[in-house]
Amino acid sequence: MKPYLLGFLMAFLSLTASAQMPATDIPNFQFYKADGKTFTKAQIIPAHKSLFVFFDATCVHCQKTMIELSKKYQDLKKLNIYLVSLDQHITMNDFMGKYGKNLVGKKNVLLLEDRDHVFIPLFQPTKYPSLFLYSPKNALTFKTSGDTELPKLFAAIAK
């Protein structure tokens, strides 16, 4: 009986997880900048598209994604770019120094720590990395997970 119950629970949780929908509008959130100050939805710079990138410093797909984003910074310079991780800032800074060199120090790029673990329940990413592109009016225009659909992301940014 236990194996059947365990199988049923696993199937139920898998279906529930796959049915999750990403936030169609930028949700209210609170992340932390390197100086420890909070960053919220109210601080998003208006009149620009916003790209949220949820990553983990040890994720190979995240590393590939950050390399590609860094290479294509010229295509991204008019966006608000919010790089969000559960990692601490010291780890994120090391990651960015290795994989996102062209993004470091740019005024439209903000590295944010999700120390309260709110990104996953609010934005509903499916895996690392997850990228969410929002319009200037905070509506979701494109989402992707992994590193295989980056050309589609750049096409959505260009629109």
C-alpha positions as CSV (number, residue, x, y, z in Angstrom):
1,M,0.0,0.0,0.0
2,K,2.8,2.4,0.9
3,P,4.5,2.2,-2.6
4,Y,1.1,3.0,-4.2
5,L,0.5,6.0,-1.9
6,L,4.0,7.3,-2.5
7,G,3.6,6.9,-6.3
8,F,0.3,8.7,-6.1
9,L,1.8,11.6,-4.1
10,M,4.7,11.9,-6.5
11,A,2.4,12.0,-9.5
12,F,0.2,14.6,-7.9
13,L,3.1,16.8,-6.9
14,S,4.6,16.5,-10.4
15,L,1.3,17.5,-12.1
16,T,0.8,20.4,-9.6
17,A,4.3,21.7,-10.3
18,S,3.9,21.4,-14.0
19,A,0.6,23.3,-13.9
20,Q,2.2,26.3,-12.2
21,M,2.0,29.5,-14.3
22,P,4.6,32.3,-14.1
23,A,3.6,35.7,-12.9
24,T,1.8,37.5,-15.7
25,D,2.6,40.8,-14.1
26,I,5.7,41.6,-12.0
27,P,4.7,40.5,-8.5
28,N,5.4,42.5,-5.4
29,F,8.8,41.3,-4.1
30,Q,11.6,42.3,-1.9
31,F,15.2,41.3,-2.7
32,Y,18.5,42.6,-1.4
33,K,21.3,44.6,-3.0
34,A,25.0,44.1,-2.1
35,D,24.8,46.9,0.4
36,G,22.0,45.1,2.3
37,K,19.4,47.6,1.3
38,T,16.1,46.3,-0.1
39,F,15.0,46.5,-3.7
40,T,11.2,46.2,-4.4
41,K,8.9,46.4,-7.4
42,A,8.3,50.1,-6.7
43,Q,12.0,50.8,-7.5
44,I,11.9,49.4,-11.0
45,I,12.8,52.0,-13.5
46,P,9.7,52.8,-15.6
47,A,9.6,53.2,-19.4
48,H,11.9,50.2,-19.9
49,K,11.5,46.5,-20.4
50,S,12.7,44.5,-17.4
51,L,14.5,41.2,-17.6
52,F,14.6,39.0,-14.5
53,V,17.2,36.3,-14.6
54,F,16.9,33.7,-11.8
55,F,20.2,31.7,-11.5
56,D,22.4,29.6,-9.4
57,A,26.1,30.1,-9.4
58,T,26.9,26.4,-9.6
59,C,24.5,25.7,-12.5
60,V,26.3,25.0,-15.8
61,H,23.2,26.2,-17.8
62,C,23.3,29.4,-15.8
63,Q,26.9,29.9,-16.6
64,K,26.3,29.4,-20.4
65,T,23.3,31.8,-20.2
66,M,25.3,34.5,-18.4
67,I,28.1,34.2,-20.9
68,E,25.6,34.8,-23.8
69,L,23.9,37.7,-22.0
70,S,27.3,39.2,-21.4
71,K,28.4,38.8,-25.0
72,K,25.1,40.5,-26.2
73,Y,25.1,43.4,-23.8
74,Q,24.7,45.9,-26.6
75,D,21.2,44.3,-27.3
76,L,20.4,44.6,-23.6
77,K,21.6,48.0,-22.6
78,K,18.1,49.6,-22.8
79,L,16.6,47.0,-20.4
80,N,16.4,46.9,-16.7
81,I,18.3,43.7,-15.9
82,Y,17.7,42.1,-12.5
83,L,19.9,39.1,-11.8
84,V,18.4,37.3,-8.9
85,S,19.9,34.4,-6.9
86,L,19.5,32.5,-3.7
87,D,23.3,32.7,-3.5
88,Q,25.0,35.2,-1.3
89,H,26.5,38.3,-2.9
90,I,30.1,37.1,-2.5
91,T,29.3,34.0,-4.5
92,M,27.3,36.0,-7.1
93,N,30.2,38.5,-7.6
94,D,32.6,35.6,-8.2
95,F,30.1,34.1,-10.7
96,M,29.7,37.4,-12.5
97,G,33.5,37.9,-12.7
98,K,33.8,34.6,-14.5
99,Y,30.7,34.5,-16.7
100,G,29.1,37.9,-16.8
101,K,32.1,40.3,-17.1
102,N,30.4,42.7,-19.6
103,L,27.5,43.1,-17.3
104,V,29.5,44.0,-14.2
105,G,29.2,47.6,-13.2
106,K,26.6,48.5,-15.8
107,K,24.0,51.0,-14.4
108,N,21.1,49.0,-15.8
109,V,22.2,45.7,-14.2
110,L,21.4,45.0,-10.6
111,L,22.6,41.9,-8.8
112,L,20.0,40.9,-6.2
113,E,20.0,38.3,-3.4
114,D,16.8,36.4,-2.7
115,R,17.6,35.8,1.0
116,D,13.9,35.5,1.9
117,H,13.3,32.8,-0.8
118,V,10.4,34.6,-2.4
119,F,11.3,34.4,-6.1
120,I,10.2,30.8,-6.7
121,P,6.7,31.2,-5.2
122,L,6.1,34.6,-6.7
123,F,7.6,34.2,-10.3
124,Q,7.1,30.4,-10.6
125,P,10.3,29.5,-12.4
126,T,10.5,25.9,-13.6
127,K,14.3,25.4,-13.5
128,Y,17.6,27.2,-13.5
129,P,18.1,29.5,-15.2
130,S,14.7,31.1,-15.7
131,L,14.4,34.3,-17.6
132,F,11.3,36.6,-17.5
133,L,10.9,39.6,-19.8
134,Y,8.3,42.2,-18.8
135,S,7.0,45.1,-20.7
136,P,7.4,48.7,-19.5
137,K,3.9,48.3,-18.1
138,N,5.1,45.2,-16.1
139,A,3.3,42.6,-18.2
140,L,5.0,39.3,-19.0
141,T,6.0,39.2,-22.7
142,F,8.4,36.3,-22.7
143,K,9.7,33.5,-20.4
144,T,12.1,30.7,-20.8
145,S,14.1,28.2,-18.7
146,G,17.4,26.8,-19.5
147,D,19.9,28.0,-22.1
148,T,18.4,26.7,-25.3
149,E,15.9,29.5,-26.2
150,L,18.2,32.5,-25.8
151,P,17.8,33.4,-29.5
152,K,14.0,33.6,-28.9
153,L,14.7,35.8,-25.9
154,F,16.8,38.2,-28.0
155,A,14.1,38.3,-30.7
156,A,11.5,39.2,-28.0
157,I,13.8,41.9,-26.6
158,A,14.2,43.4,-30.1
159,K,10.4,43.7,-30.6
